[in-house]
């Protein structure tokens, strides 16, 4: 699980810390991602502005689950590499 923040497309906050940049965020995304030892991927992304709506959450589980990583691809690279290395051994 990871929270991603989107920012306005500008250079204003480029030199600020992540804590300072978080004040500039426009949208939060709550992302659940998984890679298993067979390298099967799953990802579900929730828009933070709708997170209290149970119908939205149910709909995301039913219709928006992906069988590939999008937002989480970079964060799970070490896990994917470890599983690939283990398969080679």
The 8 nearest C-alpha neighbors of each residue, nearest first, counted from 0:
[[1, 31, 30, 32, 2, 29, 33, 71],
 [0, 2, 30, 29, 3, 31, 71, 28],
 [3, 1, 29, 28, 30, 27, 4, 0],
 [2, 4, 28, 27, 1, 29, 5, 30],
 [5, 3, 27, 26, 24, 28, 6, 2],
 [6, 4, 26, 24, 25, 27, 3, 7],
 [5, 7, 24, 25, 23, 8, 4, 26],
 [8, 6, 9, 25, 5, 24, 23, 10],
 [7, 9, 6, 10, 11, 5, 12, 13],
 [10, 8, 11, 7, 12, 13, 6, 23],
 [9, 11, 13, 12, 8, 14, 7, 6],
 [12, 10, 9, 13, 14, 15, 8, 7],
 [13, 11, 15, 14, 10, 20, 9, 23],
 [12, 14, 10, 15, 11, 20, 9, 16],
 [15, 13, 12, 16, 11, 10, 20, 17],
 [16, 14, 12, 13, 19, 20, 17, 18],
 [15, 17, 19, 18, 20, 14, 12, 13],
 [16, 18, 20, 19, 21, 15, 22, 12],
 [17, 19, 21, 16, 20, 22, 15, 23],
 [18, 20, 16, 17, 21, 22, 15, 23],
 [21, 19, 17, 23, 22, 18, 12, 15],
 [22, 20, 24, 18, 23, 19, 17, 4],
 [23, 21, 20, 24, 19, 18, 25, 17],
 [24, 22, 21, 20, 6, 25, 7, 19],
 [25, 23, 6, 21, 5, 22, 26, 4],
 [24, 26, 6, 5, 23, 7, 27, 4],
 [25, 27, 5, 4, 24, 28, 47, 48],
 [28, 26, 4, 47, 3, 46, 5, 29],
 [27, 29, 46, 3, 47, 45, 2, 30],
 [30, 28, 2, 45, 44, 1, 47, 46],
 [29, 31, 44, 1, 0, 43, 2, 28],
 [32, 30, 0, 43, 42, 44, 1, 29],
 [31, 33, 42, 41, 0, 30, 71, 43],
 [32, 34, 41, 40, 42, 35, 31, 39],
 [35, 33, 40, 39, 38, 41, 36, 79],
 [34, 36, 38, 37, 39, 33, 40, 82],
 [35, 37, 38, 82, 34, 39, 83, 79],
 [38, 36, 35, 39, 82, 34, 86, 83],
 [39, 37, 35, 36, 34, 40, 79, 82],
 [40, 38, 34, 37, 35, 41, 66, 36],
 [39, 41, 34, 67, 66, 33, 68, 38],
 [42, 40, 66, 33, 67, 65, 32, 68],
 [41, 43, 32, 65, 31, 68, 64, 33],
 [42, 44, 64, 31, 30, 63, 65, 32],
 [45, 43, 30, 29, 28, 31, 42, 46],
 [44, 46, 29, 28, 47, 30, 43, 50],
 [45, 47, 28, 48, 49, 27, 50, 29],
 [48, 46, 27, 50, 28, 49, 45, 29],
 [47, 49, 46, 50, 27, 26, 51, 28],
 [50, 48, 47, 52, 51, 46, 55, 45],
 [49, 51, 47, 52, 48, 46, 45, 56],
 [52, 50, 49, 53, 48, 56, 55, 47],
 [51, 53, 55, 54, 50, 49, 56, 57],
 [54, 52, 56, 55, 57, 51, 50, 58],
 [55, 53, 57, 56, 52, 58, 59, 51],
 [54, 56, 58, 52, 53, 57, 59, 49],
 [55, 57, 53, 59, 58, 54, 60, 52],
 [58, 56, 54, 60, 59, 55, 53, 61],
 [57, 59, 61, 55, 56, 60, 62, 54],
 [60, 58, 63, 56, 62, 57, 61, 55],
 [61, 59, 57, 58, 64, 62, 63, 56],
 [62, 60, 58, 59, 63, 57, 64, 56],
 [63, 61, 59, 58, 60, 64, 57, 65],
 [64, 62, 59, 60, 65, 61, 43, 58],
 [63, 65, 43, 60, 42, 62, 59, 66],
 [66, 64, 42, 67, 41, 63, 43, 68],
 [65, 67, 41, 40, 42, 64, 68, 39],
 [68, 66, 40, 65, 41, 42, 69, 39],
 [69, 67, 72, 71, 42, 40, 41, 70],
 [68, 70, 71, 72, 67, 42, 73, 65],
 [71, 69, 72, 68, 73, 30, 3, 44],
 [72, 70, 74, 69, 68, 73, 75, 32],
 [71, 73, 68, 69, 75, 74, 70, 76],
 [74, 72, 76, 75, 71, 70, 77, 69],
 [75, 73, 71, 72, 76, 77, 70, 78],
 [74, 76, 78, 72, 73, 77, 71, 79],
 [75, 77, 79, 73, 78, 74, 80, 72],
 [78, 76, 80, 79, 75, 81, 74, 73],
 [79, 77, 81, 75, 80, 76, 82, 34],
 [78, 80, 76, 82, 81, 77, 83, 75],
 [79, 81, 83, 77, 78, 82, 84, 76],
 [80, 82, 78, 84, 83, 79, 85, 77],
 [81, 83, 85, 79, 84, 80, 36, 78],
 [84, 82, 80, 86, 85, 81, 79, 87],
 [83, 85, 81, 87, 86, 82, 80, 88],
 [84, 86, 82, 88, 83, 87, 81, 80],
 [87, 85, 83, 84, 88, 82, 36, 37],
 [88, 86, 84, 85, 83, 82, 81, 80],
 [87, 85, 86, 84, 83, 82, 81, 80]]
